[in-house]
Every structure is written in structure tokens, then in C-alpha cells.
Amino acid sequence: MTIMPVIVMIFVFVPTIVLMVSMPYLTRETISFGVTVSAVQFHSEPLRQMRKSYARISATLHTILFIVCIICLIYGDEHSKQQSWIIVTYSLAMVVISLVINISYHFKMKNLLPMLPIAPESSIMAVDTGFRKRNIGLSSNWFLIHVLIIVVSIVTVLRNYDQIPDQIPIHFNSSWIVDRYVAKSYSSVFMPTIIQVFITLLFIFENWSIRRVKQQVQLTDPNRSIRQDVTFRRTWSCFMITASFLLVILFSVVQLNMISLLNINFAIPII
């Protein structure tokens, strides 16, 4: 038994579980389980209890699944593909459980909505006319760093293409020993580059969308809601740029490691 898969599980999936369990508490006050509500309804007692129920059920199921996965990894065969299949199966099961729970609570929310207190409607609408002039997100020019990394990776691979071995490693077992190869070709060598380009374009679009989302200003405390909206957009913009940057770095390291241009002892910690 090797401890590496267990360490990977802890550092990758435990934060993910915490985020999924906490999601009802991290959404806007105008959204509850995918249903639009008022701030009064969001803070009502029935929805407070629903959020607690969601967190309790979600935490219980995900914890049980995680413990089962860890036990399987500890007692599994580290010299076969068994550990990889355990992690893949766990990932799929985690997604399915989360999906089922969220769909269930979405319909519960829709059924509960007519019974919730109704906030008095106002004929006055608040709009921040200077909203678009604020610094509500990071510029997409930050993605030029991603482009630079991709270009450097492409040039490096092309300059060393003749030195790349005929068989390229594409998979390592839990002991970081190569157990799968693919024949050398431009498509196999530059597959990580294609993924990098797709990721960068996707996150550029997401960052642009964040800056264009319709603003939400609450009449009860417009200044506070404006600050929250700006913070929301800036935070997500920072996340998009940082996450895409780390993914681009990851696939560059994977690519250079595949074609033996990086030392494995340097690549593993980064991956």
C-alpha cells in the first residue's frame, strides 16, 4: 500500500466536499436551491431548516463515500490499475450523489415556495448608473500570460521534437511508474496544448460573462448590495484567471514530462 493516493484524495476531495456541503450558504440571497426568492424568504425559518437539512444529509453521504474509498485504496492492489479505477469510480459517485441531492432539494424548494412569506412589492427599482464604470472584474488581458506559457511550450516541444522518444508515457500508477504508452505523433504530443487553448478560451468567455451579468441592487440597503455585487464579480474573476493559469501550467508540465523534457522528481510535486 502506498500513501500517495490517500494524500491526493485528502487534498483534492476534502475541500471539494466542504464546498458542496456549504453551497446553500454561499449562494446569493436571491437564490435558494436554484429557485429565485426574495431576501425575506431566504432568511425565513423554513429555508434555514432546509439549508441545515441539506448540509447534514450531504455531509453524511459524502463522508461515508469518502471513508469507503479510502479503505478501498488502503487495501487495494497498488501495482495494478485498481487504485485508478477506485478514484474514478469515487469521483463519478460523488457527482451523482451531489446531483441527486441538489435535484431533490430543488423540487422541495419549488413546492415550498408558495407557502413562504411574501415580501411587499415595491414599484421603485434601484439601479446604480455608475456600476459599469467600477472596477468590477479583472481585465481579460491577464490571459496574455496564459498565451505566453502556451507559446513557450509549443516552441520548446518543436525545438526538441526529434529527441522525443518513439513511445510517449501517458499514464503512471500510484508509485509513479509508467504503465501506459502511446506512439509518438504530433497529435499525441500536442494534445495538452489543444486542451490549454480550449481552457483559456473558455475562461476568457467566463470572465467576460461575469462582467456583463445583470446587477442586483436591493432597496433595503443599496450601498451594501452594490458592494457585495462588486465583490462577487471581482472574486469570481480572480478565481477564473487563477484557476485557468494553474491548469495551463499543469498541462505544460504534463506535456514536457510526457516527452522527457522534465525531471519526474520536479514534475510530480507540481502535478
C-alpha positions in Angstrom: 0.0 0.0 0.0 1.3 3.5 -0.9 0.2 6.6 0.9 0.2 8.8 -2.2 -3.3 8.1 -3.4 -4.7 8.7 0.1 -2.8 12.1 0.3 -4.2 13.0 -3.1 -7.7 12.1 -2.0 -7.5 14.2 1.1 -6.0 17.3 -0.5 -8.2 17.2 -3.6 -11.6 15.9 -2.5 -12.0 17.0 1.2 -12.1 20.8 0.1 -14.5 19.8 -2.6 -16.8 18.1 -0.2 -16.7 21.1 2.2 -17.6 23.4 -0.7 -20.5 21.2 -1.9 -21.9 20.8 1.7 -21.6 24.6 2.2 -23.1 25.6 -1.2 -26.6 26.7 0.1 -24.8 29.2 2.4 -22.5 30.6 -0.3 -25.2 31.5 -2.9 -26.8 34.9 -3.3 -29.7 35.8 -1.0 -32.0 35.8 -4.1 -31.3 32.2 -5.0 -32.2 29.1 -3.0 -31.5 25.7 -4.5 -31.8 27.1 -8.0 -35.1 28.9 -7.3 -35.4 32.7 -7.2 -36.6 34.0 -3.8 -36.7 37.3 -2.0 -34.3 38.2 0.8 -37.1 37.9 3.3 -37.9 34.4 2.0 -34.2 33.4 2.0 -33.9 34.2 5.7 -37.2 32.7 6.7 -37.2 29.8 9.2 -38.3 27.1 6.6 -35.4 27.8 4.4 -33.0 28.0 7.3 -34.1 24.5 8.2 -33.9 23.3 4.6 -30.3 24.5 4.3 -29.4 22.7 7.6 -31.1 19.6 6.3 -29.2 19.8 3.0 -25.8 20.3 4.8 -26.5 17.4 7.2 -27.6 14.9 4.6 -24.9 15.9 2.1 -22.1 15.8 4.7 -23.2 12.4 5.9 -23.4 10.7 2.5 -20.2 12.3 1.2 -18.3 11.4 4.4 -19.4 7.7 4.2 -18.5 7.5 0.5 -15.1 9.1 1.2 -14.3 6.7 4.0 -15.3 3.7 1.9 -13.0 5.0 -0.9 -10.0 5.5 1.5 -10.5 1.9 2.8 -10.6 0.5 -0.7 -7.4 2.4 -1.6 -5.6 1.2 1.6 -6.4 -2.4 0.9 -6.3 -2.3 -2.9 -3.6 -3.6 -5.2 -1.2 -0.7 -5.8 0.6 -2.5 -8.6 -2.5 -2.7 -10.8 -5.0 -0.2 -12.3 -7.3 -0.9 -9.4 -6.5 2.3 -7.5 -7.1 4.5 -10.5 -10.5 2.8 -11.0 -11.3 3.4 -7.4 -10.6 7.1 -7.6 -12.5 7.4 -10.9 -15.5 5.5 -9.5 -15.4 7.6 -6.4 -15.4 10.8 -8.4 -18.4 9.7 -10.5 -20.3 8.5 -7.4 -19.6 11.9 -5.7 -21.0 13.8 -8.7 -24.1 11.5 -8.9 -24.8 11.9 -5.1 -24.4 15.6 -5.3 -26.7 15.8 -8.4 -29.4 13.7 -6.8 -29.4 15.7 -3.6 -29.5 19.0 -5.4 -32.3 17.9 -7.8 -34.3 16.6 -4.8 -33.9 19.9 -2.9 -34.7 21.9 -6.0 -38.1 20.3 -6.3 -38.6 20.6 -2.5 -37.8 24.3 -2.8 -40.3 24.7 -5.7 -43.1 23.0 -3.6 -42.3 25.1 -0.5 -42.1 28.5 -2.4 -45.9 29.2 -2.4 -46.0 28.7 1.4 -43.2 31.2 2.2 -43.8 34.7 3.4 -44.2 37.2 0.5 -42.2 40.4 0.7 -44.2 43.5 -0.1 -43.7 44.5 -3.7 -42.2 47.9 -4.5 -42.9 50.0 -7.5 -39.4 51.5 -7.1 -36.4 50.0 -8.8 -32.9 50.8 -7.7 -30.2 51.0 -10.4 -26.5 52.0 -10.0 -25.9 54.1 -13.1 -22.2 54.1 -12.5 -21.9 50.4 -12.0 -20.2 49.6 -15.3 -17.6 52.3 -14.6 -16.5 50.5 -11.5 -13.6 48.0 -11.4 -15.9 45.0 -11.2 -13.5 42.4 -12.5 -10.0 41.7 -13.8 -9.2 42.5 -17.3 -9.0 39.7 -19.8 -5.5 41.0 -20.7 -4.3 38.8 -17.8 -4.9 35.8 -20.1 -2.0 37.0 -22.2 0.2 35.3 -19.6 -1.6 32.1 -20.4 -0.9 32.6 -24.1 2.8 33.2 -23.4 3.1 30.0 -21.5 1.3 28.0 -24.3 3.6 29.6 -26.9 6.7 28.8 -24.9 5.6 25.2 -24.5 4.9 24.9 -28.2 8.3 26.3 -29.2 10.0 24.1 -26.7 8.3 20.9 -28.0 9.0 21.8 -31.6 12.7 22.5 -30.9 13.1 19.2 -29.2 10.7 17.1 -31.3 13.4 14.9 -32.8 14.7 14.0 -29.4 11.3 12.8 -28.1 11.2 9.0 -27.7 9.0 6.9 -30.1 6.9 5.7 -27.2 5.4 8.5 -25.0 4.3 7.7 -21.4 0.7 8.9 -20.8 -0.2 7.2 -17.5 1.6 6.5 -14.2 0.5 4.1 -11.5 0.3 5.1 -7.8 4.0 4.5 -7.4 4.7 6.9 -10.3 5.8 4.1 -12.6 4.8 4.3 -16.2 2.2 1.7 -17.1 0.8 3.0 -20.4 2.5 4.4 -23.6 1.3 5.9 -26.9 3.1 6.2 -30.2 4.9 9.5 -30.9 2.9 11.8 -33.2 2.1 15.4 -33.4 -1.5 14.8 -32.2 -0.3 12.9 -29.1 2.5 15.4 -28.3 0.3 18.5 -28.7 -2.9 17.1 -27.2 -2.1 19.0 -23.9 -1.7 22.2 -26.0 -5.2 21.7 -27.5 -6.6 21.4 -24.0 -4.7 24.5 -22.9 -6.2 26.6 -25.7 -9.7 25.3 -25.1 -9.4 26.0 -21.3 -8.0 29.5 -22.0 -10.8 30.4 -24.4 -13.5 29.0 -22.1 -12.2 31.0 -19.1 -11.9 34.2 -21.2 -15.6 33.9 -22.1 -16.5 33.2 -18.5 -14.5 36.2 -17.3 -16.3 38.4 -19.9 -19.6 37.0 -18.8 -19.0 37.8 -15.2 -18.5 41.5 -16.1 -21.8 41.5 -18.1 -24.1 39.8 -15.6 -27.1 41.9 -14.7 -26.6 43.9 -11.5 -28.8 43.3 -8.4 -29.5 46.3 -6.1 -31.6 45.8 -3.0 -33.8 48.7 -2.0 -33.4 48.0 1.7 -29.6 48.6 1.6 -28.5 49.6 -1.9 -24.9 50.5 -0.9 -24.3 47.2 0.8 -25.8 45.2 -2.1 -23.7 47.1 -4.6 -20.5 46.4 -2.6 -21.5 42.7 -2.4 -22.1 42.6 -6.1 -18.8 44.1 -7.0 -17.0 41.8 -4.5 -18.8 38.8 -6.0 -17.7 39.7 -9.6 -14.1 40.5 -8.6 -13.8 37.3 -6.6 -15.1 35.1 -9.4 -12.9 37.0 -12.0 -9.8 36.4 -9.8 -10.8 32.7 -9.5 -11.3 32.3 -13.3 -7.9 33.8 -14.1 -6.0 32.0 -11.3 -7.7 28.6 -11.9 -7.1 28.7 -15.7 -3.5 29.8 -15.1 -2.8 26.8 -12.8 -4.5 24.5 -15.3 -2.3 25.9 -18.2 0.8 25.4 -16.0 -0.3 21.9 -15.2 -0.8 20.8 -18.8 2.6 22.3 -19.8 4.3 20.3 -17.1 2.4 17.2 -18.1 3.4 17.8 -21.7 7.1 18.3 -21.0 7.1 15.4 -18.7 5.5 13.1 -21.3 8.2 13.9 -23.8 11.0 13.5 -21.2 11.9 17.2 -21.1 11.3 17.4 -17.4 12.7 15.5 -14.4 10.0 13.4 -12.9 11.0 14.4 -9.4 10.3 18.0 -10.4 7.1 17.3 -12.3 5.3 15.2 -9.6 5.1 17.9 -6.9 3.7 20.4 -9.4 1.1 18.0 -10.7 
